Amino acid sequence: MAKYYFVLASQRFLLEEEPLEEVLRERTCDYKDKGKEIDFWLVKDPAFIESPEFAELKAKCPQPCAAVISLDRDVIVWLKLRLQYVAKGEFEAPSSTIPDPLASLATVS
């Protein structure tokens, strides 16, 4: 089991109101410069939010939501500092309630 860290907000907020694309591009360039493998992902409608341990968080977050999920705690701490009004948390997966940490409930249209 691995520990995953995340920031979560409404899709509208993360993808339209915040400069998320610029922020993730900056982090990607930093990783590339350091020869580090990408260990963060943007997930629309993350499935982990449906697990019982996140019921309260789901109730507080406008839907549909989106999350940046990472194996690196520092990436999420950095994002939380850059992006205001996001929830921050962590979980271990795979588990009985979160079998796929990067799964999305979004439907492709």
C-alpha positions as semicolon CSV with decimal commas, in nm:
position;residue;x (nm);y (nm);z (nm)
1;M;0,000;0,000;0,000
2;A;0,124;0,348;-0,085
3;K;0,035;0,680;0,074
4;Y;-0,122;0,936;-0,158
5;Y;-0,162;1,306;-0,086
6;F;-0,411;1,537;-0,253
7;V;-0,564;1,879;-0,291
8;L;-0,932;1,887;-0,382
9;A;-1,171;2,157;-0,501
10;S;-1,456;2,206;-0,742
11;Q;-1,362;2,151;-1,105
12;R;-1,478;2,500;-1,189
13;F;-1,253;2,652;-0,927
14;L;-0,945;2,441;-0,999
15;L;-0,968;2,437;-1,377
16;E;-1,114;2,781;-1,453
17;E;-1,049;3,019;-1,163
18;E;-0,705;2,911;-1,047
19;P;-0,389;2,908;-1,264
20;L;-0,359;2,531;-1,220
21;E;-0,224;2,462;-1,568
22;E;0,057;2,713;-1,514
23;V;0,133;2,578;-1,168
24;L;0,150;2,216;-1,288
25;R;0,359;2,316;-1,590
26;E;0,604;2,487;-1,353
27;R;0,626;2,174;-1,137
28;T;0,667;1,951;-1,446
29;C;0,959;2,166;-1,568
30;D;1,117;2,146;-1,223
31;Y;1,088;1,765;-1,227
32;K;1,232;1,748;-1,579
33;D;1,528;1,969;-1,477
34;K;1,597;1,738;-1,183
35;G;1,548;1,418;-1,385
36;K;1,265;1,320;-1,153
37;E;0,973;1,103;-1,268
38;I;0,630;1,268;-1,255
39;D;0,446;1,153;-0,942
40;F;0,141;1,379;-0,950
41;W;-0,181;1,357;-1,148
42;L;-0,488;1,570;-1,213
43;V;-0,804;1,362;-1,172
44;K;-1,151;1,492;-1,254
45;D;-1,428;1,341;-1,041
46;P;-1,186;1,133;-0,833
47;A;-1,338;0,806;-0,718
48;F;-1,160;0,813;-0,380
49;I;-1,399;1,087;-0,266
50;E;-1,679;0,825;-0,267
51;S;-1,511;0,623;0,010
52;P;-1,676;0,646;0,354
53;E;-1,377;0,819;0,515
54;F;-1,425;1,117;0,282
55;A;-1,804;1,156;0,317
56;E;-1,769;1,478;0,516
57;L;-1,518;1,625;0,270
58;K;-1,739;1,533;-0,027
59;A;-2,036;1,703;0,140
60;K;-1,835;2,026;0,178
61;C;-1,682;2,032;-0,172
62;P;-1,893;2,162;-0,461
63;Q;-1,947;1,894;-0,725
64;P;-1,817;1,801;-0,970
65;C;-1,477;1,810;-0,807
66;A;-1,120;1,759;-0,920
67;A;-0,804;1,662;-0,737
68;V;-0,432;1,673;-0,784
69;I;-0,300;1,351;-0,634
70;S;0,066;1,282;-0,561
71;L;0,293;1,031;-0,396
72;D;0,506;1,326;-0,281
73;R;0,372;1,510;0,024
74;D;0,586;1,814;-0,059
75;V;0,414;1,860;-0,395
76;I;0,077;1,883;-0,222
77;V;0,207;2,116;0,049
78;W;0,348;2,337;-0,230
79;L;0,015;2,329;-0,418
80;K;-0,178;2,416;-0,103
81;L;0,043;2,722;-0,064
82;R;-0,006;2,822;-0,430
83;L;-0,379;2,751;-0,454
84;Q;-0,609;2,900;-0,197
85;Y;-0,942;2,749;-0,104
86;V;-0,853;2,386;-0,166
87;A;-0,888;2,097;0,077
88;K;-0,578;1,893;0,151
89;G;-0,568;1,532;0,265
90;E;-0,415;1,190;0,231
91;F;-0,510;0,825;0,201
92;E;-0,349;0,485;0,157
93;A;-0,426;0,272;-0,146
94;P;-0,501;0,028;-0,280
95;S;-0,742;-0,060;-0,003
96;S;-1,088;-0,211;0,033
97;T;-1,250;0,134;0,004
98;I;-1,004;0,283;-0,249
99;P;-0,893;0,008;-0,486
100;D;-0,750;0,247;-0,748
101;P;-0,609;0,576;-0,615
102;L;-0,622;0,750;-0,954
103;A;-0,965;0,627;-1,066
104;S;-1,212;0,879;-1,200
105;L;-1,590;0,871;-1,202
106;A;-1,598;1,108;-1,501
107;T;-1,765;0,981;-1,812
108;V;-1,602;1,037;-2,148
109;S;-1,827;1,216;-2,394
